[in-house]
Amino acid sequence: MFQSAQRSAASTDDAAQRLGRLVGALGLVEQLAGESHELPADPIAIAAGYRQAGPIARRRFDALIAETAAFAAAGIEILLRQRQGRGECRVAAARLANEMRAAIAEMIALVGPR
């Protein structure tokens, strides 16, 4: 029982950290796009929602955050290479930022405060 509680707390902390990193990456992409938006989520509030969510919602959240992190990392790498080569990346960055915001909104809908 104690180990289960420890795993649950670690999982909740991990969810908050992963979302926090994703929100930070979104900030970088928005900077590359020349945009600035309000942060889409408070990672601490999402962690609390994650803790209270059912197992199916948590698994979907985990899958969605992993998928979003993967496409965001690939997109950021390409954007930075393009920018380094003195290419224009604002339009591509804006599109990536929109995709990231949509994915984060879906995550919030899954485990966010109701």
DRENPA-3360 file (N, C-alpha, C; in nm, 2 decimals, always signed):
BEGIN
1 = MFQSAQRS = +0.08/-0.12/+0.00/+0.00/+0.00/+0.00/+0.09/+0.13/+0.00 ~ +0.19/+0.13/+0.08/+0.28/+0.24/+0.09/+0.35/+0.27/-0.04 ~ +0.39/+0.16/-0.11/+0.46/+0.17/-0.24/+0.37/+0.23/-0.34 ~ +0.24/+0.19/-0.34/+0.14/+0.24/-0.43/+0.12/+0.39/-0.41 ~ +0.12/+0.43/-0.29/+0.10/+0.57/-0.26/+0.23/+0.65/-0.31 ~ +0.35/+0.59/-0.29/+0.47/+0.66/-0.33/+0.47/+0.67/-0.49 ~ +0.43/+0.56/-0.55/+0.42/+0.56/-0.70/+0.33/+0.66/-0.75 ~ +0.21/+0.68/-0.68/+0.11/+0.77/-0.72/+0.16/+0.92/-0.71;
9 = AASTDDAA = +0.23/+0.94/-0.60/+0.29/+1.08/-0.57/+0.40/+1.11/-0.68 ~ +0.48/+1.01/-0.70/+0.59/+1.03/-0.80/+0.53/+1.05/-0.94 ~ +0.42/+0.98/-0.97/+0.36/+0.99/-1.10/+0.29/+1.13/-1.12 ~ +0.23/+1.18/-1.01/+0.17/+1.31/-1.01/+0.28/+1.42/-1.03 ~ +0.39/+1.41/-0.95/+0.50/+1.50/-0.96/+0.56/+1.50/-1.11 ~ +0.57/+1.38/-1.16/+0.62/+1.36/-1.30/+0.53/+1.43/-1.40 ~ +0.40/+1.42/-1.38/+0.30/+1.48/-1.47/+0.32/+1.63/-1.47 ~ +0.34/+1.69/-1.35/+0.36/+1.83/-1.34/+0.49/+1.88/-1.40;
17 = QRLGRLVG = +0.59/+1.80/-1.38/+0.72/+1.83/-1.44/+0.72/+1.82/-1.59 ~ +0.66/+1.72/-1.64/+0.65/+1.70/-1.79/+0.57/+1.81/-1.85 ~ +0.46/+1.85/-1.79/+0.38/+1.96/-1.84/+0.45/+2.09/-1.83 ~ +0.52/+2.11/-1.72/+0.60/+2.23/-1.71/+0.71/+2.24/-1.81 ~ +0.77/+2.13/-1.85/+0.87/+2.14/-1.95/+0.81/+2.17/-2.09 ~ +0.69/+2.11/-2.11/+0.62/+2.13/-2.24/+0.58/+2.28/-2.25 ~ +0.53/+2.33/-2.14/+0.49/+2.48/-2.14/+0.61/+2.56/-2.17 ~ +0.73/+2.53/-2.11/+0.85/+2.60/-2.13/+0.89/+2.59/-2.28;
25 = ALGLVEQL = +0.88/+2.48/-2.34/+0.91/+2.46/-2.48/+0.82/+2.54/-2.56 ~ +0.69/+2.55/-2.53/+0.59/+2.63/-2.60/+0.64/+2.78/-2.59 ~ +0.69/+2.82/-2.48/+0.74/+2.96/-2.47/+0.85/+2.99/-2.57 ~ +0.94/+2.89/-2.59/+1.05/+2.91/-2.68/+0.99/+2.91/-2.82 ~ +0.90/+2.83/-2.86/+0.84/+2.82/-2.99/+0.77/+2.96/-3.02 ~ +0.70/+3.01/-2.92/+0.63/+3.13/-2.94/+0.73/+3.25/-2.96 ~ +0.84/+3.24/-2.89/+0.94/+3.34/-2.91/+1.00/+3.34/-3.05 ~ +1.02/+3.22/-3.10/+1.06/+3.20/-3.24/+0.96/+3.25/-3.34;
33 = AGESHELP = +0.83/+3.24/-3.30/+0.72/+3.28/-3.39/+0.70/+3.43/-3.38 ~ +0.76/+3.50/-3.28/+0.74/+3.64/-3.25/+0.61/+3.66/-3.19 ~ +0.56/+3.56/-3.11/+0.43/+3.57/-3.05/+0.45/+3.57/-2.89 ~ +0.34/+3.60/-2.83/+0.34/+3.59/-2.68/+0.20/+3.57/-2.64 ~ +0.18/+3.45/-2.57/+0.04/+3.42/-2.52/+0.05/+3.39/-2.37 ~ -0.06/+3.40/-2.31/-0.07/+3.36/-2.17/-0.04/+3.22/-2.16 ~ +0.03/+3.18/-2.05/+0.06/+3.03/-2.03/-0.07/+2.96/-2.03 ~ -0.08/+2.84/-2.10/-0.21/+2.77/-2.11/-0.24/+2.69/-1.99;
41 = ADPIAIAA = -0.15/+2.67/-1.90/-0.19/+2.58/-1.78/-0.09/+2.61/-1.67 ~ -0.14/+2.59/-1.55/-0.07/+2.59/-1.43/-0.03/+2.44/-1.40 ~ +0.10/+2.41/-1.41/+0.13/+2.27/-1.39/+0.09/+2.21/-1.26 ~ +0.09/+2.29/-1.15/+0.06/+2.24/-1.02/-0.09/+2.21/-1.02 ~ -0.18/+2.29/-1.07/-0.32/+2.26/-1.08/-0.35/+2.14/-1.16 ~ -0.27/+2.12/-1.27/-0.29/+2.00/-1.35/-0.25/+1.88/-1.28 ~ -0.14/+1.89/-1.20/-0.09/+1.77/-1.12/-0.20/+1.73/-1.02 ~ -0.27/+1.83/-0.96/-0.37/+1.79/-0.87/-0.49/+1.72/-0.94;
49 = GYRQAGPI = -0.52/+1.77/-1.06/-0.63/+1.71/-1.14/-0.58/+1.57/-1.18 ~ -0.46/+1.55/-1.22/-0.40/+1.42/-1.26/-0.42/+1.32/-1.14 ~ -0.39/+1.37/-1.02/-0.40/+1.28/-0.91/-0.54/+1.23/-0.89 ~ -0.64/+1.32/-0.92/-0.78/+1.28/-0.89/-0.84/+1.21/-1.01 ~ -0.78/+1.22/-1.13/-0.83/+1.16/-1.25/-0.83/+1.01/-1.24 ~ -0.92/+0.95/-1.32/-0.93/+0.80/-1.33/-0.81/+0.75/-1.41 ~ -0.79/+0.62/-1.40/-0.67/+0.56/-1.47/-0.68/+0.57/-1.62 ~ -0.79/+0.57/-1.68/-0.80/+0.59/-1.83/-0.76/+0.73/-1.87;
57 = ARRRFDAL = -0.81/+0.83/-1.79/-0.77/+0.97/-1.82/-0.62/+0.99/-1.80 ~ -0.57/+0.93/-1.70/-0.42/+0.94/-1.67/-0.34/+0.88/-1.78 ~ -0.38/+0.76/-1.83/-0.31/+0.70/-1.94/-0.32/+0.78/-2.07 ~ -0.43/+0.83/-2.10/-0.45/+0.92/-2.22/-0.36/+1.04/-2.20 ~ -0.36/+1.10/-2.08/-0.28/+1.22/-2.06/-0.13/+1.18/-2.08 ~ -0.09/+1.07/-2.03/+0.05/+1.03/-2.04/+0.09/+1.01/-2.19 ~ +0.00/+0.94/-2.26/+0.02/+0.92/-2.40/+0.03/+1.05/-2.48 ~ -0.06/+1.14/-2.45/-0.07/+1.27/-2.52/+0.05/+1.36/-2.49;
65 = IAETAAFA = +0.09/+1.36/-2.37/+0.21/+1.44/-2.34/+0.34/+1.38/-2.40 ~ +0.35/+1.25/-2.41/+0.46/+1.19/-2.47/+0.46/+1.22/-2.62 ~ +0.35/+1.21/-2.68/+0.34/+1.24/-2.83/+0.37/+1.39/-2.86 ~ +0.31/+1.48/-2.77/+0.33/+1.62/-2.79/+0.48/+1.66/-2.77 ~ +0.54/+1.60/-2.67/+0.68/+1.63/-2.64/+0.77/+1.58/-2.76 ~ +0.73/+1.47/-2.82/+0.81/+1.41/-2.93/+0.80/+1.51/-3.05 ~ +0.68/+1.55/-3.09/+0.67/+1.63/-3.21/+0.72/+1.77/-3.18 ~ +0.71/+1.82/-3.06/+0.76/+1.95/-3.02/+0.91/+1.95/-3.03;
73 = AAGIEILL = +0.98/+1.85/-2.98/+1.12/+1.84/-2.98/+1.17/+1.83/-3.13 ~ +1.11/+1.75/-3.21/+1.15/+1.75/-3.35/+1.13/+1.88/-3.42 ~ +1.02/+1.94/-3.39/+0.99/+2.07/-3.45/+1.08/+2.18/-3.41 ~ +1.12/+2.19/-3.28/+1.21/+2.29/-3.23/+1.35/+2.27/-3.29 ~ +1.39/+2.14/-3.30/+1.52/+2.12/-3.36/+1.53/+2.17/-3.50 ~ +1.42/+2.14/-3.58/+1.42/+2.19/-3.72/+1.41/+2.35/-3.72 ~ +1.33/+2.41/-3.64/+1.32/+2.55/-3.63/+1.46/+2.62/-3.60 ~ +1.53/+2.56/-3.50/+1.66/+2.62/-3.46/+1.76/+2.60/-3.58;
81 = RQRQGRGE = +1.76/+2.49/-3.64/+1.85/+2.47/-3.76/+1.82/+2.57/-3.87 ~ +1.69/+2.59/-3.90/+1.65/+2.68/-4.00/+1.69/+2.82/-3.96 ~ +1.67/+2.86/-3.84/+1.70/+2.99/-3.79/+1.85/+3.01/-3.80 ~ +1.93/+2.91/-3.76/+2.07/+2.92/-3.76/+2.13/+2.94/-3.90 ~ +2.06/+2.88/-4.00/+2.10/+2.90/-4.14/+2.04/+3.03/-4.20 ~ +2.00/+3.12/-4.11/+1.94/+3.25/-4.15/+1.81/+3.24/-4.22 ~ +1.75/+3.13/-4.21/+1.62/+3.12/-4.27/+1.51/+3.17/-4.19 ~ +1.39/+3.20/-4.25/+1.28/+3.25/-4.17/+1.20/+3.14/-4.12;
89 = CRVAAARL = +1.17/+3.14/-3.99/+1.10/+3.03/-3.93/+0.97/+3.08/-3.85 ~ +0.94/+3.20/-3.86/+0.82/+3.25/-3.79/+0.69/+3.18/-3.82 ~ +0.66/+3.16/-3.94/+0.54/+3.09/-3.98/+0.53/+2.95/-3.93 ~ +0.64/+2.88/-3.95/+0.65/+2.74/-3.91/+0.64/+2.73/-3.75 ~ +0.71/+2.83/-3.69/+0.70/+2.83/-3.54/+0.56/+2.86/-3.49 ~ +0.49/+2.95/-3.56/+0.35/+2.98/-3.52/+0.26/+2.86/-3.53 ~ +0.28/+2.79/-3.64/+0.20/+2.66/-3.66/+0.23/+2.56/-3.55 ~ +0.36/+2.54/-3.52/+0.40/+2.45/-3.42/+0.34/+2.49/-3.28;
97 = ANEMRAAI = +0.35/+2.62/-3.25/+0.29/+2.67/-3.13/+0.14/+2.64/-3.12 ~ +0.07/+2.66/-3.23/-0.07/+2.63/-3.23/-0.10/+2.49/-3.20 ~ -0.02/+2.40/-3.26/-0.04/+2.26/-3.24/-0.01/+2.22/-3.10 ~ +0.09/+2.28/-3.04/+0.13/+2.25/-2.90/+0.02/+2.30/-2.81 ~ -0.04/+2.42/-2.83/-0.14/+2.48/-2.75/-0.27/+2.39/-2.76 ~ -0.30/+2.34/-2.88/-0.42/+2.25/-2.89/-0.40/+2.12/-2.81 ~ -0.28/+2.07/-2.82/-0.25/+1.94/-2.74/-0.26/+1.97/-2.59 ~ -0.20/+2.08/-2.55/-0.20/+2.11/-2.40/-0.35/+2.14/-2.36;
105 = AEMIALVG = -0.43/+2.20/-2.44/-0.57/+2.22/-2.41/-0.64/+2.08/-2.40 ~ -0.61/+1.99/-2.48/-0.67/+1.85/-2.47/-0.62/+1.79/-2.34 ~ -0.50/+1.81/-2.30/-0.45/+1.75/-2.17/-0.53/+1.81/-2.06 ~ -0.55/+1.94/-2.06/-0.62/+2.01/-1.95/-0.76/+1.96/-1.95 ~ -0.82/+1.94/-2.06/-0.96/+1.89/-2.06/-0.97/+1.75/-2.00 ~ -0.86/+1.67/-2.01/-0.86/+1.54/-1.95/-0.85/+1.54/-1.80 ~ -0.76/+1.62/-1.75/-0.73/+1.61/-1.60/-0.74/+1.74/-1.53 ~ -0.78/+1.85/-1.60/-0.78/+1.98/-1.54/-0.89/+2.00/-1.44;
113 = PR = -0.89/+2.11/-1.37/-1.00/+2.14/-1.27/-1.13/+2.15/-1.35 ~ -1.23/+2.10/-1.29/-1.37/+2.10/-1.35/-1.45/+2.21/-1.29;
% end
